[in-house]
Amino acid sequence: MHRLILALLLFCAAPVLADEQDTLKRIAAQLEQHAVVRAEFTQTKQMAALKRPLVSSGRLVFSRRHGVLWQIEQPYRMTYVLGAERIVEIAADGTHRQRGLREVPGLAQVGRVFRALLGADTATLQENFAVTVTGDPADDGRWQIDLVPRSAQLAQFLRGLQLSGHAYAENIVIEETGGGRGTDRTQIRLVDSHAAAAPSPDELRLFELSGEPARP
Amino acid sequence: MKIARATPAMRWRARLWLLLAAVVALTCGWQFAAAGRSGHIPLQTNLLALLPPTERNPLAEEAITQLADAAGNRAIFLVGAAQAETAAGAARAFATALRAAGVFRQVVADIPPLDPQQIAGVYVQHRYSLLAAADRAALASGPVDLAGRLQRKLYAPFRFGLTVSPVDDPFGLTDAWLADLPLRNLKLEPENGLLVARTVDKTWVFVSAELPGSAYDGALQQAVGDAVAQAEQALATAYPGVELLCTGTVFYANAARQAAEREVNLIGAGSLAGMLLLLYFVFRSLRPLALGLLSVGFGIAAAVAVTVGVYGELHLITLVFGASLIGEAIDYAVQYFAAHLGAGKNWDAMAGLRRIAPALTVALVTSLLGYGALLLAPFPALAQIALFAFAGLFSAWLSVFLLLPSLLVAPSRRDPEVAVAVPQRFLRAWQVHMNRHRCLLLAGLLLVAAAPGWLQLSGNDDVRLLIAWPPSLVAQEEQIRALTGIGNGSQFFLIEGDTENAVLEREEHLSERLDEIVRRGGITGYQSVSSFVPSRVRQTENRRLWQARVFADAAGLRRLLAKSALRDDVADVQIAAFSASAGQFLHVDDWLQTPLAAPFRHLWLSSKTGGSGGFAGVVVPQGAIDVAQLAAAAADLPGVTLVDKAGSVSRLFRDYRRWGALWLTGAFTLVYGVLCVRYGPRQAAATLAPTVLAVALALGILGYLGTPLTLFNLMALMLVLGVGVNYAIFLREGAASDAKAAAATLAGVLLSAGTTLLSFGLLAFSSMPALAGFGLTLLIGVGIAVLMAPMVLSFSPRATT
């Protein structure tokens, strides 16, 4: 997560602070070596339709090449694999449900943004969001990035994204339009982030369910 | 001085001609002015207008028109670049440039955001009558894990496209229905407000432009062509390396119009120039040139006036064909000039006319019979060509009778002996070497030589014969199809029923089979109204499943929802909404009123236009289409018809090509009858023989050339009959007087043939395969007919003495 957030910052800061661009580029280049990042997450969802927040927790694996593995462990077990071609849902009993990203309007874009967000795909994010950065990661201070959708299509699903952290990304806030019933706010807290060179064989097997790996 | 010697009767004739010419000129002027563009012929460039209605079912024709209109008045562009931002910027700049031209009604690059509320609205209201196919099967097969579905709905890390609030849809059943809607039949996806397709190395941005009028409006075609060319140039300057693809009926129609105008100029100018040269070469005087031009000009103008008067417009194929009619229309005048030349100092304008009158008239009648055969063809375009030829030839013939005598009173100053020296030598040689037996032998040998060619003849009935599309346009269209998945709309299913519901049910039966074809990879998908609005039976079944699997155990439902994080009132809201919706059905009209339905409106035909008061829907298959598989799918379904316009036209071509042989025989019999009246059965046969040989040899040569036989080749053979027999008639009539006159007549015949061959020969270079084949066949047929025409001399009673 560390690497990806810093890389995000690199991109985000570029239009804001030209002076910092070089520094951030160096940091990003240093972080490029890590192909895979793992973290523990706790997700808290708040919706107008809920009487209490929904809390779930589990593991997150991001592979630059393969996609995102989202494994919920509490309150029930469920794995989501977001790949280049499709989203696969794997229940605790092993049953698979999958949906091609191109079959549903908007889904491909949501998927791409989600991956771009976690993968610091600067081009995709820049295309899709207006970016504001506060704080200064270079001085080891706290930082925050606000992303607001540029396009009306994305704004149909998403009001905004917020990333904040210190040495690592610690907090992701996703504000979605709540299907016409107010705003849904999802907070993801990430702890114990660390990088790896490649996905484990088990992780790789899951990624393979979600389609061909993206072009490097 | 010469006119002073014209008799009063001749002067009256000339005045009548002037009056007629004035009427024709005024009519043409008025017609062109009425067309809105003075100086321009009202030209029809729509090729569908050429084709006859092929479907027995008028509703199918209506559906064809509706589908063509849905696609026809739109121009589609893809702007491609390696960088997505470059493509987006270039596409927006291109759209702005198109808009600035002010030609289009609307240019869309940025798609308006669809309000998800609006999309889901009508479906949320009717959600208890709707289920996705997979859910229907799951609910039908037994109890479903509602708790699991609830968890998935609530805890999913991201939204799967269009979703409904958990208050309205706690189990995600409505979400699944929405996700299953075939909204994405195209491969395009929305991205940053643009529709985008991606290939390995490029991002393509979709831009569409709507025309303010018909794609077949010539002025609009021109304006659109200019606007696109300008915008393309601006794009190339501002964004070098960006690729632009475009397609749309308007571009094809524009290309067809330009090609037709080019060909009219080429064929018209070519045959006119060649004709004048030939005339001058033979007569060495400018007078026949001027008179020939007057007579032909009158004929063509009258043909345009009559055709536009009857049809309201001229089809571009008629125009191109009309340009080649020049060579035939001059024949009558040429015969008169030949008589003038042959008479030498003894020329009497009226006596000369009287002498050639029977030949001219018989020739006109046989030509008209030849073109009359075209009238029998069910093609509006061919009927128009026939009418054009009727009017043009008759007027040119009339000119000879009315105008020419008063303008050609002075005897020819050219020595006829010198002028006809070449044809005379040919004629003498023929008479010396070719007696009856040798003629028969030659004919037999030629037939034997032609026979293997006949065996190599093959048919071709492809509808694309009518026109050759510019390859660059076709390539761009294919690329756009591949990138976007837009279908060609040529094949579709027509589903009819007495009620809206009957149509939907039949569509659902068809859909089951089409799903099977999709699974086998035969088609990539299909568009149908029933995938947006299920039939009443299916809605009832869906509601029954909702009742049985979700609402039957109300207490259990309350417990399940109370346990979840959802607000406590959700269970009550659900149960109340379910019972409130009892007896409500989603109707096609409800759906048609949603913005979601806008791109699919052509799939439903309004009930009033059906005639029978029934309803009809259209199911359009997508992707590469195997007609046989689709036909099998529709075979035993009542009310379902596979409509394949291109296929129907090809079948029609084939049927008429096969009947063509019979028609040709019929036309020969008819002409033989006319000849018998004048010459008696034996001599009529001799007169017709060169033409029969010409047709037989032309078929053989086409076979040797490997040119496939089409309906249009057969039509040309009808004209070989109409034109070819003229030469024999002229020659035999000329020979009836004296040897010098015969030579002059032969000179005239050769001249006629020369002009005819010139114009039809030029037609053979037309870019329209139908016209090119037509021209080639005529070139071969008429060429042989004129070479063999002296045969009549070998068989004429005088020749034997």
Interface residues (C-beta under 8 A of the other chain):
Chain A: Q43 K45 M47 A49 L50 K51 R52 P53 L54 S56 W70 I72 P75 Y76 M78 Y80 L82 I87 E89 A91 R99 R102 E103 V104 P105 G106 L107 A108 Q109 V110 G111 F114 A123 E127 N128 R150 S151 A152 Q153 L154 A155 Q156 F157 E176 T177 G178 G179 G180 R181
Chain B: A84 E85 A88 I111 P112 P113 L114 D115 P116 Q117 A120 G148 Q151 R152 L154 Y155 A156 P157 F158 R159 F160 G161 L162 T163 V164 S165 P166 V167 D168 A179 L183 R184 K187 E189 P190 E191 N192 G193 A565 L566 R567 D568 V570
